[in-house]
Amino acid sequence: MRPADYLYIAYHAIQANPLRSVLTTLGVIIGVGSVVTLVSLGQGAGAQIARQIQGLGSNTIVVSTQIPPNGGTSNPNNQGGPPQMFPDDANALRDGLASAALVVPEQSAQVPVSLGSNKVNAQVIGTWSTWAAARGLKMSAGTFLPLAADSNSLNVVVLGSDVAYELFGRLEPLDRYVLINKYRYRVIGVVAPTGFQNFQNVDKFVYVPFLMTQNQILGTDVVNHIYVQAPLAASIPQLEKKVTDLMASQHGIQNPSQYDFTVRSQSEVLSIARSTLNTVTSLLSSIAAISLVVGGIGIMNIMLVSVTERTREVGIRLALGALPGEIVVQFIAEAILLSSLGGVLGILLGAGFALLLSATAGWQTVISPAVVFIAFLFSLVVGVFFGWYPAFKASRLDPIQALRYE
């Protein structure tokens, strides 16, 4: 028999019991659909994470505090308190790295910014004048913080685009005053729309000189993060080591197990985030794939029922000279057709649900051809694997006993 003949017979066998066929493939549909949805969401989340982290630039290093691996701290500046960084740390990095990199400290907090009756809860960033260059910000109006603000108390502020619009609407914000923590600040610039960087909406930021957040807004000189930007991404490994050595020297720490700070490049952060996301996606997909096994068992059960129902048909074919191998191929073709039908419907269901989530919940999804192909291939494997035993059982029927079967 030709392959088309096997498919023709399988198609008519399935068509004879359409409801049973659909119910049989339900497990495969749900399994394939779940895997496609989860992997699409996982890949979409991975792409979004990559964009957010790379928004800082692949040549950026972030210095943060951490609890030392040994649980204590030997930093004499902390006097046994929690790990902290101070402006002296940023100054030490700036002086130690010289022209090799841009160094900017960051203080940040959610603080109300108001103009008359208009009030916005914005992320206030206290930093140096080099922040815009280090973070790649562009201005839509005015200028960023002046160099003089790094060493002098200047009540000036630069607004993110969303904050400027919420406070001023279509009015010109430059040279007007806003209140931050009851202090008046003159608006000297507005940052062009930037979107999200490192999972934060930069358009909701406002920027003031570090000295002003230290003295008027936060009342502390503790630094949240220090950003170091290298001229070239290729110099990152050497720069990371230099930053680590400078910070260790500044904190008086010689043993790496006592480091109360971390030094990480954006590529390293991205690698960790992707690895974690891939692990979670694989785990969830594996759980979802269990329903494929359930679907395969359902196909095997129905194929066994089909063998029993068609015992006389099999007996007639064997009596007319059909080979056992042809009987095997006939029933496996039917199982493959059932599982592939479930695979196609599952792919459509999974892709549709992923797109629906993207449209309604705003979750990014990436439906790659590779995922679709692998999901369909897996459904075919399920058909072959779980269809083999019923097909083999049918091929082993005794023609005489099969013809007597009622």
Sequence and secondary structure as in RCSB ss.txt:
>XXXX:A:sequence
MRPADYLYIAYHAIQANPLRSVLTTLGVIIGVGSVVTLVSLGQGAGAQIARQIQGLGSNTIVVSTQIPPNGGTSN
PNNQGGPPQMFPDDANALRDGLASAALVVPEQSAQVPVSLGSNKVNAQVIGTWSTWAAARGLKMSAGTFLPLAAD
SNSLNVVVLGSDVAYELFGRLEPLDRYVLINKYRYRVIGVVAPTGFQNFQNVDKFVYVPFLMTQNQILGTDVVNH
IYVQAPLAASIPQLEKKVTDLMASQHGIQNPSQYDFTVRSQSEVLSIARSTLNTVTSLLSSIAAISLVVGGIGIM
NIMLVSVTERTREVGIRLALGALPGEIVVQFIAEAILLSSLGGVLGILLGAGFALLLSATAGWQTVISPAVVFIA
FLFSLVVGVFFGWYPAFKASRLDPIQALRYE
>XXXX:A:secstr
  HHHHHHHHHHHHHTSHHHHHHHHHHHHHHHHHHHHHHHHHHHHHHHHHHHHHTT TTEEEEEE   TTS    
TTTTTSS  B HHHHHHHHHHHGGG EEEEEEEEEEEEEETTEEEEEEEEEE TTHHHHHT  EEEE    GGGG
TS   EEEE HHHHHHHHTTS  TT EEEETTEEEEEEEEE    EETTEEGGGEEEEEHHHIIIIIS    BSE
EEEE SSGGGHHHHHHHHHHHHHHHTT   GGG  EEEEEHHHHHHHHHHHHHHHHHHHHHHHHHHHHHHHHHHH
HHHHHHHHHTHHHHHHHHHTT  HHHHHHHHHHHHHHHHHHHHHHHHHHHHHHHHHHHHHH       HHHHHHH
HHHHHHHHHHHHHHHHHHHHT  HHHHHH  
